[in-house]
Amino acid sequence: MKISVLNLLRGGVFSLAVVAAFAFTQPLKVTTAYGAERNDDDEVIAWHQVDISNPQNYECETNPSLVCIYEEQDVTSPMVAPGKFLP
């Protein structure tokens, strides 16, 4: 009887650890995004693929009214970073 209770307790602790591991793990974020190069009229003239995990390969000028980086090459896709993209 003692052994079965101990086994149940071990199983419960193991199950709780498995649930906690999945509950507190965040999904991997996409690191590839696209910078929208704009002209003086704020029209997109070119798309540049950027690695958002390495911000040294792009720069966003501070301008909260514009979007700098998008998830896809489409201005309606979700925004990743605000500002004006400077290639």
N, C-alpha and C positions, 0 to 999 in steps of 0.2 A: 504494500500500500504506500509506504514511504517513497519507494522508487518511482512509482507512477505519478505521484504528486510532484516530485522533483522533475520528472520528464515533462510534465505539463507546464510547470513553471519555466523551464528552459525553452520550451516551444513558444510560450507566450512572449518571453523576452526577445527571442529571435524574430518572431513575427512583428513585434513592435519596432524593432530595429530596421526591419525591411520597409515597413510603412514610413518610418521617419526618414529613411534615406531617399525615398521617392518624393515625399511631401516637401522636403526642404531643398531639393535639387532644382535649380533653374535650367530651362532649356538653353542650348547654345544659341547665341545670337549670330545673325548673319554678319559676316565681316566685309562682304563685298557690297558696295552701293555705287550710286552714280551721281556725279556732280553735274549740275545744270549750269553750263557757261551761258551767260546772258549778254545781250548787247545793251546799248545805252537806253533802249526802250523797254528793257526788262523782258525781252523775248528770248526764249531758249534758242541758241544758235548751234550748240554742240553739247554732247554728253561725254563725260570722262569717267571711266571706271576707276574707283578709288577703293583702297583698303581702309575701312574705318577703324580697324584695330591699330593702324599705323598713321596717325594724323600728320606725319611729316610729308606725305605725298600729296597733300592738298591743304588749302587754307580757306576758311570761311570768314569773310569780312563781316563784322558785326552789323547786322541790319535785320532786326526781328520781323520786319514786314515781308521779307523774302525768304525763300527756302533755298538752302545750299545743297543738301544731299538728300537724295530720294532712294527708296529701296529698289526701284526699277527705273528704266528709261522712259518714264511717263510722269508728267507733272501732276497727275491725279493719284499716283501711288503714295503710300505713306511717307511722311517726312522723317528723316533721320536726324538732321541738324539744321538749325536756322542760320540765316546769313546769306551773303552773296558769295558764290563759288569763285575762287581765284585759282586757276590752274597753274 
